[in-house]
Amino acid sequence: MALQRGHSDIGLQPERTLLAWRRTLLSLAGSSLLFLRWVPHHGAFAYVLVGLALGTAGGIWLGLRRRYHSSVRGISENRPTAPLGEILALGMACVCIGVLGIYVVVRF
């Protein structure tokens, strides 16, 4: 993904934010691989965790370019905005993954 620098932020805030979203995406993808190891012990319920983690990672991946350009536009217009809906959705997905993960470990 080639990104063009279209802002005058010396601290490169949009790029740092993009990298943080990418790290989150990679963490979720890595977690889904760990959940795959649970399948022999915990059955098909582990696939729910894999699907939730991969679905959340896919949602992040689909919105990366849009979030970057929105951030650049916000800095250029001196009116940056946070993607509150996406942050809330990510937080809820992580809580669901955590709760389901604890349930799988305790229940089975």
C-alpha positions as CSV (number, residue, x, y, z in Angstrom):
1,M,0.0,0.0,0.0
2,A,1.8,3.1,-1.2
3,L,0.8,6.1,0.9
4,Q,1.5,9.7,-0.1
5,R,2.4,12.3,2.5
6,G,-0.1,15.0,2.0
7,H,0.2,16.9,5.3
8,S,2.6,19.1,7.1
9,D,2.7,17.2,10.4
10,I,6.3,17.0,11.4
11,G,5.5,14.2,13.9
12,L,3.9,12.1,11.2
13,Q,0.9,11.4,13.3
14,P,-1.2,9.7,10.5
15,E,1.7,7.3,9.8
16,R,2.0,6.4,13.5
17,T,-1.7,5.9,13.8
18,L,-1.7,3.7,10.7
19,L,1.1,1.6,12.2
20,A,-0.8,1.2,15.4
21,W,-3.8,-0.1,13.6
22,R,-1.6,-2.5,11.6
23,R,0.0,-3.8,14.9
24,T,-3.5,-4.4,16.2
25,L,-4.5,-6.2,13.0
26,L,-1.4,-8.5,13.3
27,S,-2.1,-9.2,17.0
28,L,-5.6,-10.3,16.1
29,A,-4.4,-12.5,13.3
30,G,-1.8,-14.0,15.5
31,S,-4.4,-14.6,18.2
32,S,-6.5,-16.4,15.7
33,L,-3.7,-18.8,15.0
34,L,-3.3,-19.5,18.7
35,F,-7.1,-20.2,18.9
36,L,-6.6,-22.8,16.1
37,R,-4.5,-24.8,18.5
38,W,-7.5,-25.0,20.8
39,V,-9.6,-26.9,18.2
40,P,-8.5,-30.4,19.1
41,H,-9.1,-29.8,22.8
42,H,-12.1,-27.5,22.8
43,G,-13.9,-28.5,19.6
44,A,-15.7,-26.4,17.1
45,F,-16.3,-23.6,19.7
46,A,-12.7,-22.5,19.1
47,Y,-13.7,-21.7,15.5
48,V,-15.9,-19.0,16.9
49,L,-12.9,-17.3,18.4
50,V,-10.9,-17.8,15.2
51,G,-13.7,-16.3,13.2
52,L,-14.2,-13.3,15.5
53,A,-10.5,-12.5,15.6
54,L,-10.1,-12.8,11.9
55,G,-13.3,-10.9,11.2
56,T,-12.1,-8.1,13.4
57,A,-8.7,-8.1,11.8
58,G,-10.4,-8.0,8.3
59,G,-12.5,-5.1,9.4
60,I,-9.4,-3.2,10.4
61,W,-7.6,-4.1,7.2
62,L,-10.6,-2.9,5.1
63,G,-10.6,0.5,6.8
64,L,-6.9,1.3,6.9
65,R,-6.6,3.4,3.8
66,R,-9.8,5.3,4.6
67,R,-8.6,6.0,8.2
68,Y,-5.2,7.2,6.9
69,H,-6.7,9.6,4.4
70,S,-9.3,10.9,7.0
71,S,-6.4,11.6,9.4
72,V,-4.4,13.4,6.8
73,R,-7.4,15.5,5.8
74,G,-8.2,16.3,9.4
75,I,-4.6,17.5,10.0
76,S,-4.6,19.5,6.7
77,E,-7.9,21.2,7.7
78,N,-6.8,21.6,11.3
79,R,-9.8,19.6,12.4
80,P,-8.7,16.0,13.1
81,T,-11.4,13.6,14.3
82,A,-11.1,10.2,16.0
83,P,-12.9,7.2,14.5
84,L,-14.9,6.7,17.6
85,G,-17.3,4.1,16.1
86,E,-14.4,1.9,14.9
87,I,-12.6,2.2,18.3
88,L,-15.8,1.3,20.1
89,A,-16.3,-1.7,17.8
90,L,-12.7,-2.9,18.2
91,G,-13.0,-2.6,22.0
92,M,-16.2,-4.6,22.0
93,A,-14.8,-7.3,19.8
94,C,-11.7,-7.6,22.0
95,V,-13.9,-7.8,25.1
96,C,-16.0,-10.6,23.4
97,I,-12.8,-12.5,22.4
98,G,-11.5,-12.2,25.9
99,V,-14.8,-13.3,27.5
100,L,-15.2,-16.2,25.1
101,G,-11.6,-17.2,25.6
102,I,-12.0,-17.3,29.3
103,Y,-15.3,-19.3,28.9
104,V,-13.6,-21.9,26.7
105,V,-10.8,-22.4,29.2
106,V,-13.1,-22.6,32.2
107,R,-15.9,-24.6,30.7
108,F,-13.9,-27.2,28.8
